[in-house]
Amino acid sequence: MTSRIYPAAVDVIIVGSGPAGATYARILTEEAPTARIAMFEVGPTVSNPPGAHVKNIADADERARAQLLSEGPGAHDDGDRVGGIVKTTQRRARPGTFLLEDGYRVEGEDGLPVAAMSSNVGGMAAHWTGACPRPNESERIAFLDESGELDGLLAEGERLLGVTNDAFDASPHASLVRGRLAAAADAGRAEHARVQRMPLAVHRRDDGRLVWSGSDVVLGDATRANPNFTLYDESLVTRVIMEDGRAAGVAVTDVRTGESHEVRARVVVVAADALRSPQLLWASGIRPAALGRYLNDQAQIVFAVRIRDFVPATATEGAAQAGLSEYSGVTWVPFTDEVPFHGQVMQLDASPVKLAEDDPAAPGSIVGLGLFCAKDLQDSDRVEFSEHEVDRYGMPAMTLHYTLSPRDHAVIDRAKAEIVRLGTAIGEPLDDRPFMMPLGASLHYQGTTRMGRVDDGTSVCSPDGEVWSAAGVFVAGNGVIPTATACNPTLTGVALAVRGARRIAAGL
Ligand SMILES: Cc1cc2nc3c(=O)[nH]c(=O)nc-3n(C[C@H](O)[C@H](O)[C@H](O)COP(=O)(O)OP(=O)(O)OC[C@H]3O[C@@H](n4cnc5c(N)ncnc54)[C@H](O)[C@@H]3O)c2cc1C
């Protein structure tokens, strides 16, 4: 499946090996098995099978090494690979990610001070939490609902990501936490919008251990066994080659040797995350008006509480817990237009955000609440690229323009009040007020290569993901999502990638 010898030509090139790129590889494998596919990934392979989640690596030192290898060209070990971002305004990256070094805030704007990326086979999904809720109400993409396609695409995304609902069913405190949240939040909500178990890209092995899905699960055995699919790691795509207005291949640099190569293809899929996909298009001279615009991140409010009337789990329940503590599972409070936040309530050590130390005397007694807010979309929120400056990869340097609008501030204030209300329904707050994470902490950047029904200057690509002004160039990932979601976006990004991949398969 992996190789160092670049081919002269293939049918489809995929740039980026996160879940969006992996979706293209898997669907093409299933629906166009004779298509020759090359996937280029700038980062190294850090897990086995390639793209596997690093949480599945049992040895802590090996896991730390895999995280470090994912942290880009300036990676260094700061000695804290466990908690990542803490409740401070410091610029700190979570393990497996690295921050945009410069250009994250412009004077007089809010910026995204902790905008982050991962560079490794599997992308950020080798480090993610795996929450895979479906979008709700205005989070959904109206033109795909009108054509009756969205739910089918989301279901296909759930299949590819291996989404389950029952991995934490044995958690001793799950129903208690859920019940208290439901009593506080469910009144007036339609059934699908009520408090429920969070769909997660995780499954439990027969021996009880949890296995977190990464791109390895999306690729699946089918892609790994496909003789026409090859993954090239440590390979930086620097340019999409265009001829006569359509895709003709890419220029790719072998990061280990510094040598550049041209690989020809009829179709190029750019799935290089919501900041680096527009970067590559821009570097290739593909610059539609909406490129990089409508950048949106979800402001994240957090709060930790100690469960009221907590009864510690029995020894047997404790013994069932391998690896992570699994005392209260992960609970979802869906977004609605009326209550415009996406709620995620989880056990502390399953949380990617370190909110507090768990209580060693009563493990599992503290849960963290997170509310994610949908952004008020503005075309002025954007990533811009420099004609002269470059980043550590030698690609055009980024500058983020990003401002919270008065509406954003109003939603954030409501979220702060709501999180206290939900938290006190579960137990006793650890702090007297909720904390807003530095902007960018959600890691859910969207909109920069957004999809539109028509080419009216406010979108970059068609509903198939094909760039309006560049035939044969497809974009994939969260950047394609045109709506302001508050929920975790990967499932939606993967669902949209399914549609694009099917279109390519039909064309081949
Ligand atoms: C700690 C953490 C928790 C998270 N929790 C959740 C969650 O619970 N639910 C959720 O939905 N999302 C979550 N996310 C976000 C989720 O991981 C991303 O939404 C998802 O990985 C995006 O997939 P992608 O394929 O679009 O991009 P990525 O996974 O970012 O992959 C893009 C890849 O492209 C590569 N690349 C970039 N430029 C180039 C180039 N020029 N040439 C070659 N390769 C290139 C990058 O190295 C990278 O590997 C979390 C992320 C983290 C880090």
The ligand as an SDF file (V2000), in Angstrom:
LIG
                    3D

 53 58  0  0  0  0  0  0  0  0999 V2000
   -7.6900   16.3770   19.7800 C   0  0  0  0  0  0  0  0  0  0  0  0
   -8.6820   16.4320   18.6680 C   0  0  0  0  0  0  0  0  0  0  0  0
  -10.0200   16.1140   18.9110 C   0  0  0  0  0  0  0  0  0  0  0  0
  -10.9520   16.1620   17.8650 C   0  0  0  0  0  0  0  0  0  0  0  0
  -12.2120   15.7180   18.1090 N   0  0  0  0  0  0  0  0  0  0  0  0
  -13.1050   15.6790   17.0920 C   0  0  0  0  0  0  0  0  0  0  0  0
  -14.3900   15.0900   17.2990 C   0  0  0  0  0  0  0  0  0  0  0  0
  -14.7000   14.5670   18.3700 O   0  0  0  0  0  0  0  0  0  0  0  0
  -15.2560   15.0820   16.2530 N   0  0  0  0  0  0  0  0  0  0  0  0
  -14.9530   15.6580   15.0450 C   0  0  0  0  0  0  0  0  0  0  0  0
  -15.7960   15.6640   14.1680 O   0  0  0  0  0  0  0  0  0  0  0  0
  -13.7250   16.1910   14.8330 N   0  0  0  0  0  0  0  0  0  0  0  0
  -12.7950   16.1990   15.8050 C   0  0  0  0  0  0  0  0  0  0  0  0
  -11.5460   16.6850   15.5720 N   0  0  0  0  0  0  0  0  0  0  0  0
  -11.2570   17.2410   14.2250 C   0  0  0  0  0  0  0  0  0  0  0  0
  -11.0420   16.1140   13.2130 C   0  0  0  0  0  0  0  0  0  0  0  0
   -9.9170   15.3720   13.5360 O   0  0  0  0  0  0  0  0  0  0  0  0
  -10.9470   16.7500   11.8300 C   0  0  0  0  0  0  0  0  0  0  0  0
  -12.2020   17.3470   11.5660 O   0  0  0  0  0  0  0  0  0  0  0  0
  -10.6630   15.7480   10.7300 C   0  0  0  0  0  0  0  0  0  0  0  0
   -9.4820   15.0440   10.9510 O   0  0  0  0  0  0  0  0  0  0  0  0
  -10.5790   16.5010    9.3930 C   0  0  0  0  0  0  0  0  0  0  0  0
  -10.2990   15.5820    8.3670 O   0  0  0  0  0  0  0  0  0  0  0  0
   -9.5770   16.0210    7.0240 P   0  0  0  0  0  0  0  0  0  0  0  0
   -9.2880   14.7830    6.2790 O   0  0  0  0  0  0  0  0  0  0  0  0
  -10.3760   17.0700    6.3530 O   0  0  0  0  0  0  0  0  0  0  0  0
   -8.2300   16.7660    7.4870 O   0  0  0  0  0  0  0  0  0  0  0  0
   -7.0010   16.2610    8.3520 P   0  0  0  0  0  0  0  0  0  0  0  0
   -7.3900   15.1260    9.2070 O   0  0  0  0  0  0  0  0  0  0  0  0
   -6.4520   17.4540    9.0200 O   0  0  0  0  0  0  0  0  0  0  0  0
   -5.9620   15.7250    7.2760 O   0  0  0  0  0  0  0  0  0  0  0  0
   -5.3640   16.5750    6.3270 C   0  0  0  0  0  0  0  0  0  0  0  0
   -4.0080   16.0010    5.9640 C   0  0  0  0  0  0  0  0  0  0  0  0
   -3.4950   16.7000    4.8260 O   0  0  0  0  0  0  0  0  0  0  0  0
   -2.0910   16.7730    4.9540 C   0  0  0  0  0  0  0  0  0  0  0  0
   -1.5780   17.8700    4.0850 N   0  0  0  0  0  0  0  0  0  0  0  0
   -1.7830   19.1990    4.2500 C   0  0  0  0  0  0  0  0  0  0  0  0
   -1.1860   19.8790    3.2530 N   0  0  0  0  0  0  0  0  0  0  0  0
   -0.5980   18.9620    2.4480 C   0  0  0  0  0  0  0  0  0  0  0  0
    0.1720   19.0630    1.2440 C   0  0  0  0  0  0  0  0  0  0  0  0
    0.3950   20.2560    0.6470 N   0  0  0  0  0  0  0  0  0  0  0  0
    0.6730   17.9210    0.6980 N   0  0  0  0  0  0  0  0  0  0  0  0
    0.4300   16.7090    1.2690 C   0  0  0  0  0  0  0  0  0  0  0  0
   -0.2990   16.5660    2.4010 N   0  0  0  0  0  0  0  0  0  0  0  0
   -0.8230   17.6830    2.9850 C   0  0  0  0  0  0  0  0  0  0  0  0
   -1.8870   17.0310    6.4260 C   0  0  0  0  0  0  0  0  0  0  0  0
   -0.5730   16.6810    6.8220 O   0  0  0  0  0  0  0  0  0  0  0  0
   -2.9540   16.1430    7.0540 C   0  0  0  0  0  0  0  0  0  0  0  0
   -2.4580   14.8900    7.4170 O   0  0  0  0  0  0  0  0  0  0  0  0
  -10.5680   16.6160   16.5660 C   0  0  0  0  0  0  0  0  0  0  0  0
   -9.2170   16.9100   16.3150 C   0  0  0  0  0  0  0  0  0  0  0  0
   -8.2760   16.8010   17.3440 C   0  0  0  0  0  0  0  0  0  0  0  0
   -6.8330   17.0780   17.0310 C   0  0  0  0  0  0  0  0  0  0  0  0
  1  2  1  0
  2  3  1  0
  2 52  2  0
  3  4  2  0
  4  5  1  0
  4 50  1  0
  5  6  2  0
  6  7  1  0
  6 13  1  0
  7  8  2  0
  7  9  1  0
  9 10  1  0
 10 11  2  0
 10 12  1  0
 12 13  2  0
 13 14  1  0
 14 15  1  0
 14 50  1  0
 15 16  1  0
 16 17  1  0
 16 18  1  0
 18 19  1  0
 18 20  1  0
 20 21  1  0
 20 22  1  0
 22 23  1  0
 23 24  1  0
 24 25  2  0
 24 26  1  0
 24 27  1  0
 27 28  1  0
 28 29  2  0
 28 30  1  0
 28 31  1  0
 31 32  1  0
 32 33  1  0
 33 34  1  0
 33 48  1  0
 34 35  1  0
 35 36  1  0
 35 46  1  0
 36 37  1  0
 36 45  1  0
 37 38  2  0
 38 39  1  0
 39 40  1  0
 39 45  2  0
 40 41  1  0
 40 42  2  0
 42 43  1  0
 43 44  2  0
 44 45  1  0
 46 47  1  0
 46 48  1  0
 48 49  1  0
 50 51  2  0
 51 52  1  0
 52 53  1  0
M  END
$$$$
